[in-house]
């Protein structure tokens, strides 16, 4: 029975029969869904492997304890490729996302009936597909290499940057815009002098934040042939060279830590 507070005192109220039945129905449906999901998962799981997983994890960790530090020199160039993939992919994504964001914002789009839905469709399509899937498709189309990784990062970044930017454009202050329009300025002049200066810090902050995310995503693109340190990671795993995998993991960790520090410093300076 629910409790209501009246004048600082607790009062007990009896639920009516319809409310009680609804609560029991929700619990019944939730329990049935949980049992059905658990039954499906159990049928698809080999429990012998699950019970043996702690021993396997310990064995794998013991093989990774002694890193092969002389292997570090061989991953410096692939690591540099990974950083370039993230940087160039982010830059390309920003260049494409800015005009799309202006077309998607309701206060800057030339046509709310046609162009705005198309721009929103591009943003949603970009955000719906993971960069690893983009890389897999591009490797099949263009062949393996860094270029496929750069374009994959860019295609994924368009939706992220475009969504945040068009929302920022829609929230700009109208006072500078109205003041510039009162002078008889053209539409392009209003965008250039009334809206763009207001969203420029947001563009910079979003771009740096997305670059930080792309550093992480670029590290695994090599698993599907899109260049970067992921190629060395896959080769080391396939050869069961776990001491090399440790070195790669530590290099990725250090790179992500540095990118996070740079991103935080830049965003703090801009915002």
N, C-alpha and C positions, 0 to 999 in steps of 0.2 A: 504494500500500500504506500503511495507517495506521501511525502511530508510537505506541508505548506507552512509558512511562517506568518502568523498574524499577530501584530502588536508585540513582537518579540517572543511569542510563545509558539511552540510547535503544535500543529493540529494534524491529526491523522484523518485522511480521507480514503474512503473505500472506492476502488476503481469500479466503474460500471462493467457489466458483462462484456460489452463490445470491446472496450479497451483491453480487458484481460485476455480476451480471445486473440486480439491482434498481437499482443506481446508473446503469447504462447506460440502463435503461428510463426512469428519472426524467429523465435528460438528453434522451432521445429525445422523450418526451412534452412536456417544456418547450420544446424547440426547435421541435417541430411546432406547438404553441400559439402561440409567438411569430411564426412564419412565417405562420400563418393570420391572426392579428390584424393583422400588418403588411400582408398582402395585402388584407384588408378595408379598412383605413384608406387604403391607397394608391388603391384603387378609388373611394373616396368623396371623395378630395382632388383639387382642381384645383391642380396643382403650379405652374402659371404664376403664380397669385396668391401662392403661398408664396414663390417666388423674387423676386417684386416687392414683398413686404411690407416689407423694409427701406427701400426708397425711399418707400413710402407712409407708413411710420411717421415718417420724417424730414420729409416734407411736412406731415403733421398736426402734428408738434411745432413746426415753424416757424410755423404759424398760431396756435399757442397761446402763443407767447413773449411777446406784448404783451397782458397782461390789460386788460380794460376795467373799470377800478376804479370808475367811476361807476355800474356795474351792481350794486355791492355793496349799495347801499341798498335795492334791489328784492328782495334775497334774505334780508334780515334777518327779516322776518315769516315767510316759509316755513321759515327755519332754526329760528325759535322754535317753529313748529308741529311740526317734526321732533323737537325736544327734548321737547315735551309729549306727542307720540305715544309716544316711548320711555318717558317717566316714568309716564304714566297706564297704559300697557299693562303695564309691569312691576308697578305697584301692583296692578292687577286680577289679573294672573297670580299674584302672591304670595297674595292673599286667597283665590283659588280653590285654589291648590296646597297650602296648609297643611293643610286638612282631608283632601284627597285623600292626602297623604303619610302622615297618621296612619292612614287606612284601609288604606293599602298596606303599612305596616310590620307584620311578623309579630307583634311584641310589643304592638301597640296596636290592631290591627284587631278589630272585633267578630266577624268570621267569616272564617276562613282559607279556607273552602271556596267562599264565594260573593262576599262583599264585597271581599276582597283581590284576587282575579283581576280583578274589574271595575275597581278602582282602578288596578291595574297596566296594564290595557288602555287606560284613559284616558291614562296617562302615556306609554305606548308610542305611541299614536296621535298625541299632541301632538308628540312628538319625531320622528316619522317624516315629518311634512309641514313643509316650509320655510315661513318667515313670508311670503315672496313669493307662494307658492302660496295660503296662507291669505288674503292680501290680494286676490289675483285672484278667488278664490271669493266673498269677502265683497263686493267691488265689484260683482260680477254680481248678488248677492242684495240688497244694501242700497243700491247706487248708490255713485258716487265720493264721497270726502270723508275727513275726518280720523277719523271714528268707525270706519270700516272698518279704517283703519290701527291704531287703538288696540286693537281686538278681535283683529286678526291678530297683533299683538305679544303680546297676552295669551295667546292660544291656543298660540302657540309657546313661551311662557315656562312654561306650566303643566308640561309634560313635563320641562323642564330643572330647574326648581326642585323639582318633586315627586320626581324620581329622587334627586337629591343629598340632599334632606331626609329621605326615608324611610330611606335608608341610614344617615344620621346618627342617626335615631331608633332604629334597630335596634342601634346601637353604644353606646347610653347605658349608664352604670354602673347596675348593679342594686341597689347598696347603698342609695342614697336611696329608690329605689322600694320596696324591701322594708321599710325603716324606716317609711315612710308607710303602707304596707299593714298593718303590725303595729299601728297605732293604730286600725284599723277604718275607715279612710277609704274613701270611695266611689271608683268607677273614675274619675269626672271629677276628683275631688280628687287622685288619684294622677297623672293626666295634667297637671293644673295646677301641682302643687307638686313632683312628682318627676321628670317628663320634660321639660316645657316649659322650665324654667329651664336645663336642660342643653343644649338645642338652640337656645335663643334667639340666642346669638352666631353659630351656624351659619346661622340664618335670615337674620340681618342681612348676614353676609358673602356668602351666595349671592345675596341680593337685589341688593346693590350690584354684584356681579360681573355678574349678568344685565342690570342696567340699562346697564352699560358696553357689553355686547354689543348690546343693543337700540338704542343710539345709532347704531351702525354699520348695523344692519339697517333702521332707520327711514329712513335716507337714500335707500334705493332703492325704498321702497314707492310713492313718487309715480310711478314708471315705469308702474305698473298702475292709477293713479288713486286711490291711498289717501292722498293728501295729503302735505304736507311738501315739502322742497326738491327731491325727485326730479321733481316736475312741471316746475320751472324747468330742471332738467338735461335732461329729455327735450325740452322746447321749444327749448332752445338747440342741442341736437344736431340736431334736425330742421331748424332754420333755418341750420345750418352756422355758427353764431356761436361759433367756437372760443375767441375771446378771453373770452367770457362763461363758457364751460365751465371755463376756467382759474380764474376767480374762484370759481366754485362748488366746484371741487375744493379750492382753498385754504381755503375756508370750512369744508368738510367735514373737511379735515385738521386745522384748528385746533380744531373742535368735538370731534373724536375724541381729540385730544391732551389737551384740558382734561378730558374725561370720564374718560380713562385716569388722569390725575393725581388727580382727585377719588376715583375708585374705589380706587386704590392707597392713598391717605391714609386713607380710611374703613376699608378692610379691615385696614390696619396698626393702626389704633386699636382695632379690635374683636377681632382675633386676638392 
